[in-house]
Amino acid sequence: MKLTIMKASTALTVVFAIFATSLPASDADAASILVKCEKRSNRSKVSVDGNNLVPGTYTAKIISGDNTKRSAPKSSTGDEVEFDFDSDAGDVAEGATRISRNFIQGGKVTGQLINAKGFTVAQTTRTCTVK
């Protein structure tokens, strides 16, 4: 009986050690997101930037009130990825995802970064600047 308990204890110790070493070293290694938004009388503008990401393909999703818009997939550069959403035709022509000029509702936008498997890896809500 004593030998069985020792074997079980040793096995649990090994499992715990493997589990503990597979965890991230700190929260500093966690994915982070920066959302910036600007509302004008004739324009809505949002940027979603990710950092400390596992290299791969991501999409950005923005939500404001009842409005939702998702970007096309984009590959990260190193551990970073950037997305722009805009109602200005010039910025859309330069690669921003088109949103309506009234997209921003209630002065706030939630931005999400979604990996290729469909999991949200980072999310935050920001109050927009009004110009």
Secondary structure, DSSP 8 states (H G I E B T S, - for coil): -HHHHHHHHHHHHHHHHHHHHHS-S-GGGS-EEEEEEEEETTEEEEEEEEES--SSEEEEEEEETTEEEE---EE-BTTBEEEEEES-HHHHHTT-EE--TT--BTTEEEEEEEETTS-EEEEEEEE-EE-
